């Protein structure tokens, strides 16, 4: 039988929460607003499957371009390319350097 190579393939350690912190998303996540031009870090929340980007984008820094419904359009550099992702706010954290 062929191996499964789905969307969350080889992400067992990456997409698990620490022991003792198994809970759903906090309500404050949905109250945060991002403006176009804001820098955000992509931090996948494993308890929310919907609106999550691919695991290759976990930990990347991107720029918010706008909104699409309740999700945000984020531009991320991946190697030489610029990728445009649509991500729910559950998986975004404000980033400042």
Secondary structure, 3 states (H helix, E strand, C coil): CCCCCCCCCCCCCCCCCCCCCCCCCCCHHHHCCCCCCCEEEECCCCCCCCCCCCHHHCCCEEEEEEEECCEEEEEEEECCEEEEEEEEHHHEEECCC
